[in-house]
Amino acid sequence: MKRFIAALILVLSVPHLQAVRGQDRARVVLPNPKLLRCSSADCFQLWSDRMEQNAISPKQIIIDMDHGCIYGLTALYDKSIPLDQIKSEINDLYNQWSVTYPSDSNLYLWRVETQKFAIDLSVAGKREEKRNLAEEGTRQVIYIAVGGKSACGVP
């Protein structure tokens, strides 16, 4: 439980940022996929100590853990953040692994085989709001280790 609380505080306080590429718009802070399958104090070394002033941070991060090992991260962004801006940030890093869906689906997927994780970008709907998971329109970025819980290797 202490690891979970420490990881949550760390995730919410010092987000991972990629270097600015000369763009005027605010950067969207994305979770660091190296946290997936992390189960020790080494996790604290995975966050950048640099933070841009106008960076757009998630309003909430949900961590999925099993026996102290993180196997999933969900970053929730305010519905005012353009979906295309988040998609662009992810594409800057993972475009070659994107999976194509019909453009009207508001669902985007990247499967990063080399690092054994997937990213799901979607918009929360009435169903998520009814279940008190997220307000309708909230942007959701979900990182999950391939294999889910079993990726941690805990019996």
C-alpha positions as CSV (number, residue, x, y, z in Angstrom):
1,M,0.0,0.0,0.0
2,K,2.9,2.4,0.8
3,R,4.3,1.8,-2.7
4,F,0.9,2.5,-4.3
5,I,0.6,5.8,-2.4
6,A,4.2,6.8,-3.1
7,A,3.7,6.0,-6.8
8,L,0.4,7.9,-6.9
9,I,2.0,11.0,-5.3
10,L,4.9,10.7,-7.7
11,V,2.7,10.3,-10.8
12,L,0.6,13.3,-9.8
13,S,3.4,15.6,-8.7
14,V,6.2,15.3,-11.3
15,P,4.9,14.2,-14.7
16,H,7.1,13.0,-17.6
17,L,7.7,15.4,-20.4
18,Q,9.4,15.0,-23.8
19,A,11.6,17.9,-25.1
20,V,9.8,20.8,-26.7
21,R,10.0,20.6,-30.5
22,G,9.7,24.4,-31.2
23,Q,5.9,24.5,-31.0
24,D,3.9,27.4,-29.6
25,R,1.0,25.4,-28.2
26,A,1.2,23.9,-24.7
27,R,2.5,20.4,-24.5
28,V,0.3,17.6,-23.2
29,V,1.9,15.6,-20.4
30,L,1.8,11.8,-21.2
31,P,2.5,9.0,-18.7
32,N,5.9,7.3,-19.0
33,P,5.3,3.7,-20.3
34,K,8.5,2.7,-18.4
35,L,6.4,2.7,-15.3
36,L,4.6,-0.4,-16.6
37,R,5.9,-3.6,-15.0
38,C,7.9,-1.4,-12.5
39,S,7.8,-2.8,-9.0
40,S,10.6,-1.3,-7.0
41,A,12.1,2.0,-5.8
42,D,13.6,2.3,-9.3
43,C,10.2,3.6,-10.4
44,F,11.0,6.9,-8.8
45,Q,13.9,7.5,-11.3
46,L,11.5,7.2,-14.3
47,W,10.1,10.8,-14.1
48,S,11.6,13.9,-15.5
49,D,12.5,16.6,-13.1
50,R,11.7,19.2,-15.7
51,M,8.3,20.7,-16.1
52,E,7.1,23.3,-18.6
53,Q,5.1,26.2,-17.1
54,N,2.2,25.9,-19.6
55,A,2.2,22.1,-19.9
56,I,-1.2,20.4,-19.9
57,S,-1.2,17.8,-17.2
58,P,-3.8,15.2,-16.6
59,K,-6.5,16.1,-14.1
60,Q,-6.3,12.6,-12.7
61,I,-4.2,9.5,-13.1
62,I,-5.4,6.0,-12.2
63,I,-2.8,3.3,-11.6
64,D,-3.6,-0.4,-11.9
65,M,-1.3,-2.5,-9.7
66,D,-0.9,-6.1,-8.6
67,H,1.4,-7.0,-5.8
68,G,3.1,-3.7,-6.0
69,C,3.7,-3.9,-9.8
70,I,2.1,-1.3,-12.1
71,Y,0.5,-2.9,-15.2
72,G,-1.8,-0.1,-16.3
73,L,-2.0,3.7,-16.2
74,T,-5.0,5.8,-17.1
75,A,-4.6,9.6,-17.6
76,L,-7.7,11.7,-17.7
77,Y,-7.6,15.1,-19.4
78,D,-10.2,17.8,-19.2
79,K,-12.8,17.7,-22.0
80,S,-11.6,21.2,-23.1
81,I,-8.3,19.7,-24.3
82,P,-8.6,19.0,-28.1
83,L,-8.5,15.3,-28.8
84,D,-6.3,16.0,-31.8
85,Q,-3.7,17.7,-29.6
86,I,-3.4,14.6,-27.4
87,K,-3.3,12.3,-30.5
88,S,-0.6,14.4,-31.9
89,E,1.6,14.2,-28.8
90,I,1.2,10.4,-28.8
91,N,1.9,10.2,-32.6
92,D,5.1,12.2,-32.0
93,L,6.4,9.2,-30.0
94,Y,4.5,6.2,-31.3
95,N,3.0,7.0,-34.8
96,Q,4.5,3.9,-36.4
97,W,2.6,1.7,-34.0
98,S,-0.9,3.3,-34.6
99,V,-3.8,1.1,-35.5
100,T,-6.4,2.6,-37.8
101,Y,-10.1,2.9,-36.9
102,P,-12.9,4.7,-38.7
103,S,-12.4,8.5,-38.2
104,D,-15.8,9.0,-36.6
105,S,-15.1,6.5,-33.8
106,N,-13.1,8.8,-31.4
107,L,-11.1,5.7,-30.6
108,Y,-7.4,5.6,-31.3
109,L,-5.0,2.7,-30.5
110,W,-1.2,2.2,-30.6
111,R,0.3,-1.2,-30.0
112,V,4.0,-0.8,-29.2
113,E,5.2,-4.3,-29.7
114,T,8.9,-3.5,-29.0
115,Q,8.1,-2.2,-25.5
116,K,5.2,-4.6,-24.9
117,F,2.4,-2.1,-24.2
118,A,-0.6,-0.5,-25.8
119,I,-2.1,2.9,-25.7
120,D,-5.8,3.6,-26.0
121,L,-7.0,7.2,-26.6
122,S,-10.8,7.7,-26.3
123,V,-13.5,10.1,-25.1
124,A,-15.6,9.2,-22.0
125,G,-19.3,8.8,-22.8
126,K,-22.5,8.7,-20.9
127,R,-21.7,5.1,-19.9
128,E,-18.4,6.1,-18.1
129,E,-20.2,9.1,-16.5
130,K,-23.0,6.9,-15.2
131,R,-20.4,4.5,-13.6
132,N,-18.7,7.6,-12.0
133,L,-15.5,6.8,-13.9
134,A,-15.2,10.1,-15.8
135,E,-17.3,13.0,-16.8
136,E,-18.7,12.7,-20.3
137,G,-16.3,14.3,-22.8
138,T,-13.2,13.6,-20.7
139,R,-10.2,12.5,-22.7
140,Q,-8.8,9.1,-21.6
141,V,-5.3,7.9,-22.4
142,I,-4.8,4.3,-21.2
143,Y,-1.4,2.6,-21.1
144,I,-1.5,-1.1,-20.5
145,A,1.2,-3.7,-20.4
146,V,0.7,-6.5,-22.9
147,G,-0.8,-9.3,-20.8
148,G,-2.3,-7.0,-18.2
149,K,-1.8,-8.2,-14.7
150,S,0.1,-11.2,-15.9
151,A,2.8,-8.9,-17.3
152,C,4.1,-8.4,-13.8
153,G,5.0,-12.0,-13.5
154,V,3.3,-12.4,-10.1
155,P,1.6,-15.7,-9.5
